[in-house]
Amino acid sequence: MAVAVEQLLTAEILKPARYLGNELGAIHKAWDSAEVRWVLTYPEVYEVGASNLGHIILYNILNAQPRQLCDRAYLPAPDLAAKLRETQTPLFAVESRRSVTDFDILGFSLSYELGATNILEMLDLAGIPLTWKERAGSSCPLIFAGGQTATSNPEPYADFFDFVALGDGEELLPEIGLVLEEGKAAGLSREQLLLDLAQVPGVYVPQFYDLADDGSVHPNRADVPARIVRRVATPMPAYSMGLVPIVETVHDRLAIEIRRGCTRGCRFCQPGMLTRPARDVEPEAVVDAIEKGMRATGYNEFSLLSLSCSDYLALPAVGMEIKNRLKDENITLSLPSQRVDRFDENISNIIGGNRQSGLTFAPEAGTQRMRDIINKGLTNEELLRGVKTAFEQGWEKIKLYFMIGLPGETDVDVVGIAETVRWLKQECRAQGKRFLNFNLTISNFTPKPHTPFQWHSVSNAELERKQKLLRNEFRNMRGVKVNFTDIRLSAMENFIGRGDRRLAPVLRRAWELGAGMDSWFDSIERAFAAWGNAIAEANLSWKYRQVEQGEWNVFEDTETHNPLDGRLPWDHIDTGIDKNWLKADLQKALEAATVPDCSFDGCSHCGVCGTDFGHNIVIAPPEIPQFAGHFTPNQARVQRLRVWFGKQGDMRLVSHLDLARLFDRVIRRASIPVAFTGGFHPSPKIMIANALPLGATSNGDIVDFELTQWMDIEVFKQKLVAKLPSDIPVYQVEEVDLKAPSATQSLEKAEYLLTVETETLATVEQWESWVETVKAREEISWEQTTKSGKKKLVNLCDRLFDLEIKEANKHRNNSVELRYVGSCLNDGTMLRPEHLIFMLEQVAQQEFRLLHTHRCKLILGM
């Protein structure tokens, strides 16, 4: 059943365009053409979810399968969530705009311990029972989870999911789709279907397993595996291309994965353990994906992704090749946190330039001893060399990540963080006033399953003491900004992340008390209160206190008294890492002994390499091309073309800033030679004459383009129209003298059609009387706030040039369509639709409601 999205997305909904499903690359398959229908969701607000690369890859892969379709859903912001509940409208998928209950399978990405509350919120909004027991025998979609947290330890969330997809999903999800298709054709029950899925490697069906008294998990039937193996897939860059959101997202760029897995062996790092072996992508495939992707999407920035980008040996060559190919298009490359020991001039060249991206390194610890304990593989000399190279190449601010609370850490190691930063600042000085600034993030170590440090605990009081120690050290250090992670948040992550099935009631109750992800930002105290009350109601406060006091050992075994031999809630998840190897590596950590990176050195015998998981794939680096130089903006102005366009349909819900971003990308996709401004941040010379109110339609807006090469007007129009959404029609294109004022500067008036209604019935004669009274008035004052915050009165009558009743609604006596012409000057002297409503209210002495705004045309001066 389709949801009436148009009635939901009204003016009071913030950023309504994020719910439209009309992005470039969105796939709209015919509903009846599919045998299996998926909804994939990243359970965050759209701006976060639509930025997730894994979400995009799996969406594209599933839609490439025959007889299957995949739509998307996201966590609605609080305003839309409230409206869904108020109107009893179910959560919907953005492409088909159907209720998610119409689909066969609904998948959530669980990448964060506390993110399950968002999943419960979405299930509730969809009208789907929260637990698999409540859904048994129903026609609800199958509910599953994937992602890092689900793979690591699915037990705290096991009650909520019909099954869990462990590891990489590129090959696993299509296999699941085939099982569903066959099961539907055979008319299998829900339980029979899940039993078939349990035979697929990588699929964990919690209802077929029980919790033992010691917290471990065992099958409750003989026909399911005792241990469920994590799936491994080869990265597929071609599927990274696709969605180009219209609204600005958190990571508003093309992202291409260059290497999956990390074998550095950092002992605190769960992703490094859960993604082995390391698999490089062929450099040619990366270059091809980026070049095609940038031209197809129109992005001006791309990112190369890996757990450790610098360990992709082809990075300098690939980055330089792309940088050279796209040299004239103002393209920026950004990289996630890099290995500082591999940062050199080549890396600097590919990420530097006019729009220099941020630079982040993660030393993690302040002393060499601690870096050896965590197996970071970084010396002080390498740290200094990388930071100094960045400073010499023009970076004046660098972000550094450190961690406190690690095993074996002393106060000397904690203070060593401040001493290391002080030392780096002293070594990175330049003549004149230039000096290096740092943004530091000091996080609290949280033990993670499947790592050598999974048996470690640290008390909140100890973390508080160490934070205070560091605050004192940094108090008088100039040019350093320090951010500390909330200790209570770290403790809660620890409590949930290493828990078992007994935590399901805690998660559910915390959600009921309002502990959604948004509460961490809106009211962190409210969030902690919700979690605390939920823990208390579940009679688990004693266990949480053990976490706070650093005493909780989930591995405790009273028979052997050897904590390392105890059963763990996640022992039935086969990630490939040998548990005995984790124990041995923990012992090496306590001895400050390092283990080499097995991608580039000898095998460490962790247990991963073999038939189930494959082997490390390391590709030798190609020769680095000669650096062709950074982008130089072409400021030549050869031609100005003026375009009259409209905003119709869904595009009425796109903001002015998002429209400007859209035109920028359209010009890139169309390969139109636009001129750039100069300065440190060159931008294309695209000038939209005036912002249209959100929700208003138009068929008379204007945008100017200045080009570096002459183009035939008809060719320009064809190229532009081919890349614009159909709801932005182009009516006219004309050439304008470069010396003439721009449309923005020439703007004088605007003509609007407004649909207006009264609270009570009104005759046509009354409407005519009100209109004539407004036209006859010489003064109606409006209090206006200037940009400086000052208030002043303006006379709206001076801004009104024409007003008439265009049409009276024959079916509703209280509404009419008004046409007016008002001021629309570049200096802000405007008669906006809300101004006209105010004028009517002043003369009629009653309230009016603006139902719709349509801009007929912008009127330019001669």
Secondary structure as UniProt FT lines:
FT   HELIX           5..8
FT   TURN            11..12
FT   HELIX           16..19
FT   HELIX           31..33
FT   STRAND          36..42
FT   HELIX           46..49
FT   TURN            50..51
FT   HELIX           53..63
FT   TURN            66..67
FT   STRAND          68..74
FT   HELIX           78..86
FT   TURN            87..88
FT   TURN            94..96
FT   STRAND          98..99
FT   HELIX           100..102
FT   STRAND          105..109
FT   HELIX           113..115
FT   HELIX           116..126
FT   HELIX           132..135
FT   TURN            136..137
FT   STRAND          142..146
FT   HELIX           148..152
FT   HELIX           155..160
FT   STRAND          163..165
FT   TURN            170..171
FT   HELIX           172..186
FT   HELIX           190..197
FT   TURN            198..199
FT   TURN            201..202
FT   STRAND          203..204
FT   HELIX           206..208
FT   STRAND          209..211
FT   TURN            213..214
FT   STRAND          217..219
FT   TURN            222..223
FT   STRAND          228..229
FT   HELIX           237..240
FT   TURN            250..251
FT   STRAND          254..257
FT   STRAND          259..260
FT   TURN            267..268
FT   HELIX           270..274
FT   STRAND          279..280
FT   HELIX           283..297
FT   STRAND          301..305
FT   TURN            307..308
FT   HELIX           309..311
FT   TURN            313..314
FT   HELIX           315..325
FT   HELIX           327..329
FT   STRAND          332..334
FT   HELIX           340..342
FT   HELIX           345..351
FT   TURN            354..355
FT   STRAND          360..364
FT   HELIX           368..373
FT   TURN            374..375
FT   HELIX           380..392
FT   TURN            393..394
FT   STRAND          397..404
FT   TURN            407..408
FT   HELIX           411..427
FT   TURN            432..433
FT   STRAND          437..444
FT   TURN            449..450
FT   HELIX           452..455
FT   HELIX           460..474
FT   TURN            475..476
FT   TURN            478..479
FT   STRAND          480..484
FT   HELIX           487..497
FT   HELIX           501..503
FT   HELIX           504..512
FT   TURN            513..514
FT   HELIX           518..522
FT   HELIX           524..537
FT   TURN            538..539
FT   HELIX           541..548
FT   TURN            549..550
FT   TURN            554..555
FT   TURN            558..560
FT   HELIX           563..565
FT   TURN            569..572
FT   STRAND          573..574
FT   HELIX           579..590
FT   TURN            591..592
FT   TURN            598..600
FT   TURN            611..613
FT   STRAND          639..647
FT   HELIX           649..653
FT   HELIX           656..669
FT   TURN            670..671
FT   STRAND          686..688
FT   TURN            694..695
FT   STRAND          697..707
FT   HELIX           713..723
FT   TURN            726..727
FT   STRAND          730..736
FT   TURN            738..739
FT   HELIX           743..746
FT   STRAND          747..758
FT   HELIX           764..776
FT   STRAND          781..785
FT   TURN            787..788
FT   STRAND          791..795
FT   HELIX           796..799
FT   STRAND          800..808
FT   TURN            813..814
FT   STRAND          815..824
FT   TURN            826..827
FT   HELIX           833..844
FT   STRAND          848..860
//
